[in-house]
Amino acid sequence: MEQRYSIITFGTSDMARTRSFYEDLLGWQPFMTEGMTAYDAGGFVFGLFGHDELAKDADLNPAVPAAGYQGFAVAYNARSEAEVDELLALIGEKGSTYGAKVLKPAHKAFWGGYSGYFADPDGHAWEVAFNPYWKFEEDGRLILPKPAKA
Amino acid sequence: MEQRYSIITFGTSDMARTRSFYEDLLGWQPFMTEGMTAYDAGGFVFGLFGHDELAKDADLNPAVPAAGYQGFAVAYNARSEAEVDELLALIGEKGSTYGAKVLKPAHKAFWGGYSGYFADPDGHAWEVAFNPYWKFEEDGRLILPKPAKA
């Protein structure tokens, strides 16, 4: 297995509302909207699929996940502390229209960065963080240290 | 917000076991192992963090997610049907040592590809798929269609 992944897919109970959140509020543009909704996140895909259909696709029981925490989080690394503040302010002001909300306001994090969290319309946790130790490629990919044991 | 994400972090209840699964069985190499364990997945990060600590970091209740389905899936797009078969065979043969298992054997999928699923040691769902319609960059990133409304 190569050391990579290709797609993260979020299950949604209301595709129209969740699409509206990502597209109308956050400005994302899908390249596919039939069946799965898929956004190109820089050669990686961010996908939306029906909550029950996604469970079924994996042969899992589509019981609703525990309210709130779902055992994972996705992070958006912003380019500055100001960008973290702006994005969380946008969610705070307008997110409730879409069922989204701020989970944790931005704050200085113990690891030296600046971070907050929001929940998307289906409760999926997004961290929004500025990490002063990680640099970006122009296209938004991270420039990361080599593996210690490479 | 730029149309991208930077990190996906999985909560784990047993860091040593889960690291052993990704590193010893699947061959991944972390660039960071203190606090968070982090793997460079091509300019994106795949991270492991304590299940409870991750919930706490997001100000969420670390109630154990519903068994099995957690409202999302990550996909690894393989370069061939044979690679799908090989990876699922590896999980099928040796995954139980690490608490991982095949969720759904590989099969021809309705969308024209070839796909199966496994659960990692913490039950996080990974799809392993070959999609004949999506091409790769040499480094494993996907070459995707332009947004319909760009």
Chai-1 contact restraints between the chains, C-beta under 6 A:
chainA,res_idxA,chainB,res_idxB,connection_type,confidence,min_distance_angstrom,max_distance_angstrom,comment,restraint_id
A,M1,B,L26,contact,1.0,0.0,6.0,A-B,restraint_1
A,M1,B,L87,contact,1.0,0.0,6.0,A-B,restraint_2
A,E2,B,G140,contact,1.0,0.0,6.0,A-B,restraint_3
A,Q3,B,W28,contact,1.0,0.0,6.0,A-B,restraint_4
A,Q3,B,A41,contact,1.0,0.0,6.0,A-B,restraint_5
A,R4,B,A41,contact,1.0,0.0,6.0,A-B,restraint_6
A,R4,B,G42,contact,1.0,0.0,6.0,A-B,restraint_7
A,R4,B,G140,contact,1.0,0.0,6.0,A-B,restraint_8
A,Y5,B,A41,contact,1.0,0.0,6.0,A-B,restraint_9
A,Y5,B,V74,contact,1.0,0.0,6.0,A-B,restraint_10
A,Y5,B,Y76,contact,1.0,0.0,6.0,A-B,restraint_11
A,S6,B,A75,contact,1.0,0.0,6.0,A-B,restraint_12
A,S6,B,Y76,contact,1.0,0.0,6.0,A-B,restraint_13
A,S6,B,N77,contact,1.0,0.0,6.0,A-B,restraint_14
A,S6,B,L142,contact,1.0,0.0,6.0,A-B,restraint_15
A,I7,B,A75,contact,1.0,0.0,6.0,A-B,restraint_16
A,I8,B,I8,contact,1.0,0.0,6.0,A-B,restraint_17
A,I8,B,V74,contact,1.0,0.0,6.0,A-B,restraint_18
A,T9,B,A73,contact,1.0,0.0,6.0,A-B,restraint_19
A,F10,B,F72,contact,1.0,0.0,6.0,A-B,restraint_20
A,G11,B,G71,contact,1.0,0.0,6.0,A-B,restraint_21
A,L26,B,M1,contact,1.0,0.0,6.0,A-B,restraint_22
A,W28,B,Q3,contact,1.0,0.0,6.0,A-B,restraint_23
A,Q29,B,P147,contact,1.0,0.0,6.0,A-B,restraint_24
A,Q29,B,A150,contact,1.0,0.0,6.0,A-B,restraint_25
A,F31,B,L144,contact,1.0,0.0,6.0,A-B,restraint_26
A,F31,B,P145,contact,1.0,0.0,6.0,A-B,restraint_27
A,F31,B,P147,contact,1.0,0.0,6.0,A-B,restraint_28
A,D40,B,L144,contact,1.0,0.0,6.0,A-B,restraint_29
A,A41,B,Q3,contact,1.0,0.0,6.0,A-B,restraint_30
A,A41,B,R4,contact,1.0,0.0,6.0,A-B,restraint_31
A,A41,B,Y5,contact,1.0,0.0,6.0,A-B,restraint_32
A,G42,B,R4,contact,1.0,0.0,6.0,A-B,restraint_33
A,G43,B,R141,contact,1.0,0.0,6.0,A-B,restraint_34
A,G43,B,L142,contact,1.0,0.0,6.0,A-B,restraint_35
A,F44,B,F44,contact,1.0,0.0,6.0,A-B,restraint_36
A,A55,B,Y69,contact,1.0,0.0,6.0,A-B,restraint_37
A,A58,B,A73,contact,1.0,0.0,6.0,A-B,restraint_38
A,A58,B,L103,contact,1.0,0.0,6.0,A-B,restraint_39
A,A58,B,Y117,contact,1.0,0.0,6.0,A-B,restraint_40
A,A58,B,A125,contact,1.0,0.0,6.0,A-B,restraint_41
A,D59,B,L103,contact,1.0,0.0,6.0,A-B,restraint_42
A,D59,B,K104,contact,1.0,0.0,6.0,A-B,restraint_43
A,L60,B,G68,contact,1.0,0.0,6.0,A-B,restraint_44
A,L60,B,Y69,contact,1.0,0.0,6.0,A-B,restraint_45
A,N61,B,G68,contact,1.0,0.0,6.0,A-B,restraint_46
A,N61,B,Y69,contact,1.0,0.0,6.0,A-B,restraint_47
A,P62,B,Y69,contact,1.0,0.0,6.0,A-B,restraint_48
A,A63,B,A66,contact,1.0,0.0,6.0,A-B,restraint_49
A,P65,B,P65,contact,1.0,0.0,6.0,A-B,restraint_50
A,P65,B,A66,contact,1.0,0.0,6.0,A-B,restraint_51
A,P65,B,Q70,contact,1.0,0.0,6.0,A-B,restraint_52
A,P65,B,G71,contact,1.0,0.0,6.0,A-B,restraint_53
A,A66,B,A63,contact,1.0,0.0,6.0,A-B,restraint_54
A,A66,B,P65,contact,1.0,0.0,6.0,A-B,restraint_55
A,A66,B,A66,contact,1.0,0.0,6.0,A-B,restraint_56
A,G68,B,L60,contact,1.0,0.0,6.0,A-B,restraint_57
A,G68,B,N61,contact,1.0,0.0,6.0,A-B,restraint_58
A,Y69,B,A55,contact,1.0,0.0,6.0,A-B,restraint_59
A,Y69,B,L60,contact,1.0,0.0,6.0,A-B,restraint_60
A,Y69,B,N61,contact,1.0,0.0,6.0,A-B,restraint_61
A,Y69,B,P62,contact,1.0,0.0,6.0,A-B,restraint_62
A,Q70,B,P65,contact,1.0,0.0,6.0,A-B,restraint_63
A,Q70,B,Q70,contact,1.0,0.0,6.0,A-B,restraint_64
A,Q70,B,G71,contact,1.0,0.0,6.0,A-B,restraint_65
A,G71,B,G11,contact,1.0,0.0,6.0,A-B,restraint_66
A,G71,B,P65,contact,1.0,0.0,6.0,A-B,restraint_67
A,G71,B,Q70,contact,1.0,0.0,6.0,A-B,restraint_68
A,F72,B,F10,contact,1.0,0.0,6.0,A-B,restraint_69
A,A73,B,T9,contact,1.0,0.0,6.0,A-B,restraint_70
A,A73,B,A58,contact,1.0,0.0,6.0,A-B,restraint_71
A,V74,B,Y5,contact,1.0,0.0,6.0,A-B,restraint_72
A,V74,B,I8,contact,1.0,0.0,6.0,A-B,restraint_73
A,A75,B,S6,contact,1.0,0.0,6.0,A-B,restraint_74
A,A75,B,I7,contact,1.0,0.0,6.0,A-B,restraint_75
A,Y76,B,Y5,contact,1.0,0.0,6.0,A-B,restraint_76
A,Y76,B,S6,contact,1.0,0.0,6.0,A-B,restraint_77
A,N77,B,S6,contact,1.0,0.0,6.0,A-B,restraint_78
A,L87,B,M1,contact,1.0,0.0,6.0,A-B,restraint_79
A,L103,B,A58,contact,1.0,0.0,6.0,A-B,restraint_80
A,L103,B,D59,contact,1.0,0.0,6.0,A-B,restraint_81
A,K104,B,D59,contact,1.0,0.0,6.0,A-B,restraint_82
A,Y117,B,A58,contact,1.0,0.0,6.0,A-B,restraint_83
A,A125,B,A58,contact,1.0,0.0,6.0,A-B,restraint_84
A,G140,B,E2,contact,1.0,0.0,6.0,A-B,restraint_85
A,G140,B,R4,contact,1.0,0.0,6.0,A-B,restraint_86
A,R141,B,G43,contact,1.0,0.0,6.0,A-B,restraint_87
A,L142,B,S6,contact,1.0,0.0,6.0,A-B,restraint_88
A,L142,B,G43,contact,1.0,0.0,6.0,A-B,restraint_89
A,L144,B,F31,contact,1.0,0.0,6.0,A-B,restraint_90
A,L144,B,D40,contact,1.0,0.0,6.0,A-B,restraint_91
A,P145,B,F31,contact,1.0,0.0,6.0,A-B,restraint_92
A,P147,B,Q29,contact,1.0,0.0,6.0,A-B,restraint_93
A,P147,B,F31,contact,1.0,0.0,6.0,A-B,restraint_94
A,K149,B,Q29,contact,1.0,0.0,6.0,A-B,restraint_95
A,A150,B,Q29,contact,1.0,0.0,6.0,A-B,restraint_96
